[in-house]
């Protein structure tokens, strides 16, 4: 598949764009814009220019001719473009007395210089002339002067730049100077100029940094033209180190390039090739050691003594190819090291890595102890020595496991598996069989969140286990553990067969006295089978596991079983198994997985009980524990859902988005990603960002496209909730109702009421919009709501909101129930739901003619919406306030003619404006049916046949003409 060579949009530079805009608004002034090659300085300037309106943009670039190159080159380019735009006469009109002769030194079109000699006085006159030209141009309208690639600027250009920046007057002139930070070696002539300019009040320096992972993911998607496959973003981010140019170059053919593209290689090696040959030789040695290498290790590998090595490396440090990093050196960019390393000939490559491996074998202290075995694995593998590479990789995997670095452990175990067939005595070398390596690799993949790889490894292990089965207890236990692990990983990817695996594992448990394995496998079955509608099966398995665990004194299985029992019949009033029991068992177990699961269910319970602040705090603590335990990508990202959800409820949307972005940056499993995307989409929708909300819905909808035999309530119903909300916002009530009705078709799922009620509310809102034809569907929604077991204050507030909205769909605006709902949401600390309920209560007050009550509620709602940044809700409330404060008729008002009531007179006004019954109902806070009745009464009283005749009568009688002044 082909890809775009360049992203069609600028990614990740919004802060810098805002900074340039702010600098222009504050002009005169200057911005010094630095960044490494490829960081996007030119692209940023182009995007900034595209967004300018009524501003003249002048751009000139310095030429790569060295510091003694073509004088004033960028100003010549600027002047030539200006002549092309406004002509020589136009330029003449901008300089004193129209005398452009002084500009001849910059552009031949202005004639010959007055003299061949360039005295200091003439130079000063030229500088003043350029300043005057730019200032007078800016007096006609703001001007942005951009001088690009100032690291190549000649002395004259640097002097003129300094003069302009220091002397610009009051005209709105912004000078932007771009330069490559990586080109500014210690003696570069631009360095002192930048240092001096930075001290000026009107000058600000902006450094473009590397793109974080989230922005690399967005850029990757733009370049490819579609969402990147799993794992690609991590690889692109690692190799590019956040350099946008490198991201685009590495993806030029639609996949991540194994070898560097020639254009990128040339760019990376340009600085290296300017170095002395001896220095280049040492850099080739250093390239084998990774992005960073200790001085002592490089000395051992290169064979140079300290003094010689220091002398040879000094030019590379001065040229900014290497940077000093503690007691060693680091390549300024990993791709520079890769380009140098790739230039090695095959024999050189093998010999270099052999020297590294031998140096480390002889003197292990040359690298930190935690790096020794992984370094040896790399070097022996690169030296094509499979035996020692396999041994080192196995030892490295053990070190990674101890450090809770599960992804790195998986990498090392994968290398062991790759090398296994090339080492005849592999089992003897590492003292375990091939199946054990597969088991450990499946475990590492599970803990690292690499579920797809883990499923494949577990499947291979099951095949090997079956082939080698001899009926021994150990072989049986291996079979059971592998089935259990594969089932867990299949669930994480929403794959078929996860329950089948777990049931097969239980069935394979040996007869006889129960063991800890019995308790743990039964507990796992209970944990995951509850995500189907088989709650009773989950409950039975959990109780059996709990009994076995307590009989055997296994606190881990006990904690797991208690967690499942708590979740199977979650009571937001804490009856049955309590959180205190679960917490006690988790703490006694000393097992981080048990403590993390307790954090998950406790934060989930607290949020479901409406205790938002406590829920957010517990989830945040759990996420911290997950990071320390090395499972930030798995349990950690799931806890981010439980942290973000209460933050959304509390109206702390910026904090919630920070948590969500952090979790999504780690590429979590689909069962975690869906809920995160729904929460992000709902925030975007509430803020009025329909494009972002639609993007989140599209990605979250991935789980809806899976042909599953089970549904996870939190994912499924939450996605339906976002679908319905989006459809309502886009004026598609039928689509919103279609989404909501799916909740009716899926009763009996775990935590049904908590996740079903918000969707049912949206379904009722859709019925309001659709009108009488949705009466049957409204009845179905009400039946579903009546069948829910409402537990706790949060669900009571949701149920109350549903009843109020269902009544509205039937044409009844019940102020009392809306007021009660608003009070319930206020007590829970949910400002968005509180504001929406207040707005509905105000509509009900207006419908009954109580404008003062409506105004009071709307004023409170407006303050809440404003504090949240809920722009669409704020606009609706503001519109209601305007209507509330408008002059209104009373029943005794004699100005309601033709026998019309005051309400009918208001309806006639809207009919005369060409409004439909639905428009009238919305404007007057009445049902569509009531509006239709009023219109029928008006037609009868006016003795006309249709709405058009009624409107014509109103216009003929000038019923709504403005009063004379």
C-alpha positions, 0 to 999 in steps of 0.5 A, a space after each residue: 500500500 502506498 503512503 503519502 510522502 508528507 502528512 497533509 496536515 501539521 501535527 503536534 505544533 499547535 502551541 508553537 502556532 499559537 506562540 507565533 500568532 501571539 507574537 504577531 499580535 504583539 508586534 513589533 518583535 522577533 521570534 528565534 525559532 530553533 530545532 534540529 533538522 527535520 523538526 518541521 520549522 519550514 512546515 510550521 512557517 508554511 502553516 502559519 502563513 496559510 492561516 494569516 489573513 490580511 498579513 503580508 508574508 515575506 520569506 527569504 532563505 540563507 544558502 548553504 555556502 558557509 559563513 562566508 557565502 553570498 552576502 544578504 542572500 535572504 534579503 535579496 530573495 525577499 526584495 525580489 518577491 516584493 518587486 514581483 508583487 508590487 513592482 519597482 515603483 511600488 517599492 520606490 513609494 516605500 523609501 525616502 524620496 523614492 530613491 531606490 538606488 541604495 537597494 541596488 546592492 541587494 537587487 540589480 533591478 534597482 541599477 548599479 550601486 553608487 560606488 564599488 567601494 562599500 564603506 561603513 557609511 554606505 552599509 549603515 545607509 543600506 541598513 536604514 533603507 531596509 528598515 524604513 522599507 519594512 516599517 512603511 510596508 508594515 504601516 499599510 498592514 502587518 508584515 511577517 519577515 521570515 529569514 530561514 536557515 540562519 545557521 547558514 547566514 553570512 556575516 552581512 546577513 547576520 549584521 542586518 538581522 541584528 540591526 532590524 531586530 534591535 531598531 524596529 519601531 512601532 510598526 506591526 513588523 514581526 521578524 522570524 529567524 529559523 535555524 538548526 539547533 544541531 548545526 550550532 557547534 560551540 564556535 558557530 558564529 550564530 551562537 553569540 548573535 542569538 545570545 545577544 538577541 534573546 536578552 531583548 524584551 521584544 524577542 522570544 526564543 522558541 525551540 521545536 522539540 521532538 514529537 511525543 508518542 501520541 503525536 507520532 501516532 497521529 502523524 503516522 495515521 496521516 502519512 499512511 492515510 489510515 489507522 496504523 496497525 498495532 505495534 507500528 507506532 511504537 516502532 516508528 517512535 523508537 526509530 524516529 525519536 519523534 523527528 517528524 521528517 524521519 517519521 515521514 521518511 521511514 513510512 514513505 512506502 507505506 510500511 516501516 522501512 527496514 533500511 534507511 531511505 537513501 535521502 534520509 541516510 544522506 542527510 544523517 551522514 552529511 555531518 559525519 562525512 565532514 569529520 577527519 577519517 580517524 574520527 569516522 573510524 572511531 564513530 564506526 566502532 561506537 555505532 556498534 555499541 548502541 545509541 549510548 556507549 561508555 568511554 571505557 567500553 569504547 576504549 576497549 573495543 577500539 584499542 585506543 588509550 584514553 588520551 588518543 580516544 579523547 582526541 579522536 572523539 573531540 571533532 565529533 563532539 564539536 560537530 554535535 554528532 556525539 554528545 557527552 553523556 556522563 562517563 560516556 557518549 551518545 549519538 545525537 540521534 539514534 538514526 545517525 548511529 543506525 546510518 553509520 552502522 549500516 555503512 559497515 561491510 559484512 565482515 566489519 559488522 561481524 568482527 565489530 560485534 565479536 570485539 564488543 562481546 569479547 570485551 564484555 566477557 573479559 570485563 563485565 564491569 564495562 557496562 552496568 550489571 543490569 545491561 550486561 546480559 542483554 548487551 551480550 545477547 545483542 552482540 553475540 547475535 549480531 556476531 552470528 554466534 547462536 550458541 552464546 546469543 541463546 545463553 545470553 538471551 535466556 539470562 537477559 530474560 531472567 533479569 528483565 523478569 526480575 525488573 518487571 520489564 515484561 516487554 523486554 523479557 518477551 523480546 529476549 525469550 523470542 530470541 531464544 525461540 528463534 535461535 533454538 533450532 540452531 543450537 543442538 544442545 540448547 536445552 542442556 545449555 539453559 537447563 530447561 526444555 523448549 516448552 518451558 521457554 514457550 510457557 515463559 514467553 506466553 506469560 511475558 506476552 500476557 503481562 506486557 499486553 502483547 496479547 496477539 503474540 501471546 495467543 500464538 505462543 500459547 497455541 504453539 505451546 499447547 500443541 507441543 504440550 499435547 504432543 508430549 503429554 504422558 499423563 503426568 500431573 506436571 504435564 496436566 498442570 502445564 496444559 491447564 495453565 496454558 489454556 487458562 492464559 490463552 483464554 485470558 488473552 483471547 478475552 482482552 482482544 474480544 476473541 471467540 473462544 475465551 470462555 471455551 478455553 477456560 471451561 476446558 481448563 476447568 474440565 482438565 483439572 485432575 480428579 482428587 484433592 483440590 489444589 491451588 491450581 483448581 482454585 485459581 483456574 475456577 476463579 479465572 473462569 468465574 472472572 471472565 464468564 460473568 461478562 456473558 449472561 451466565 452470572 449464575 455460572 460465574 457465581 458458582 465457580 467463584 464460590 467453589 474457588 473461594 472454598 478451595 482457596 480458604 481450605 488450602 490457605 491460598 490468599 491470592 485465589 481467595 482475593 480473586 474469588 472474592 473480587 469476582 463474587 463482589 462483581 457478580 452481584 455488585 450492590 452499590 449499597 454494599 451488601 453481600 461480599 464487601 470491599 473491606 473483605 476483598 481489600 483484606 484478602 488482597 493485602 494478605 496475598 502480598 500479590 500486586 495483581 490482587 491489589 491491582 484488581 482490588 483497586 479496579 473494582 473499588 474505583 469502579 464501585 465508588 464511581 457507580 455509587 456516585 462517589 466520584 472524588 474517592 473513585 478518582 483517587 483510588 484509581 490514580 493510586 492503582 495506576 501508580 502501583 501498576 507502573 511500579 509493577 511493570 503492568 502500566 500498559 495492561 492493568 494500568 491503562 484499565 485503571 485509567 478508565 476508572 480514573 478518567 470516568 469520575 473526572 468526567 463526572 466531576 466536570 474536570 475534563 482537562 484532567 480526564 483528557 490528560 489521563 485518557 491521552 496517557 493511556 491511549 499512548 500506550 496502545 492498550 487492548 481493544 477492551 480497554 481502548 473502547 471505554 477510553 475513546 468513548 469518554 474522550 468522544 463525550 468530552 469532545 461532544 460536550 465541548 462542541 468539537 464534533 469532528 473529534 467526537 466523530 473520530 473517537 466514535 469511529 475508533 470506539 465502534 471497532 468493538 461493535 463490528 466484532 462478531 462476538 457471542 458476548 458483550 461487555 456492558 461497559 464497552 457495548 452500552 457506552 459505545 451505544 451511548 456515544 452513538 446516540 449522543 452523536 446522532 442527536 447532535 447531528 439532527 438524526 433522532 431516528 439513528 439515535 433511537 436505533 442505537 438506544 433500542 439495542 439496549 433493549 435487546 441485551 438485558 441481563 448483562 452485568 451492571 446492567 442498570 448503571 450502563 443501560 439507563 444513560 442510553 435509555 435517556 438518550 432514546 427518550 430524547 430521540 422520541 421527543 424529537 421524532 414525535 408521536 410516531 415513536 410512541 411504541 418505541 418509547 413504550 419499549 424503552 419504559 418497559 426496559 427501564 422498569 425492569 432494571 434494578 436501580 441501586 444507589 444514588 447515581 442510578 436513582 438520578 439516572 432513573 429520575 432523568 429517564 422518567 422526566 425525559 420520557 414524560 417530555 416525549 409524551 408532551 408533559 414537561 414535569 418541572 417537579 421531577 426535573 427539579 428533583 433530578 437537578 438536585 440529585 445531580 447537584 448532590 452527586 457533584 456532576 455539574 454537566 448533568 446538573 446543568 442539563 437538568 436545570 435547563 429542562 426544569 426551566 423549559 417546564 417553568 416557561 411552559 407553565 408561564 413562570 418566567 422568573 423561575 425559568 430565569 433563576 434556573 437558567 442563570 445557574 445552568 449558564 454558570 455551570 456550562 461556562 465553567 465546564 466549557 460546554 459550548 453547545 449547552 451554554 449556547 442553548 441556555 443563552 438562547 433560552 435566557 433571551 427568550 425568557 427575558 423577551 416581552 410576553 403577553 398575559 391573559 388580560 392583554 387586550 392586544 390578542 385580537 381575533 378571539 385568539 388566546 395569548 398562547 395562540 397569538 404567539 403560535 400565529 406569530 411563529 406560523 407567520 414566520 414560516 415555522 413548522 410545528 416542530 419549530 413552534 414546539 421547540 420555541 414555546 417549550 410545548 410538544 409537537 402535538 400541542 403545537 398542532 392543536 393550537 394551529 388547528 384552533 387558529 385556522 378555525 378562529 380565522 376561518 382559513 383553510 391552511 397555514 399559508 392563509 393564516 400567515 397572509 391574514 396576519 400580515 394583511 392585518 399587520 398583527 406583528 408590525 413593530 409599534 410606531 416610534 
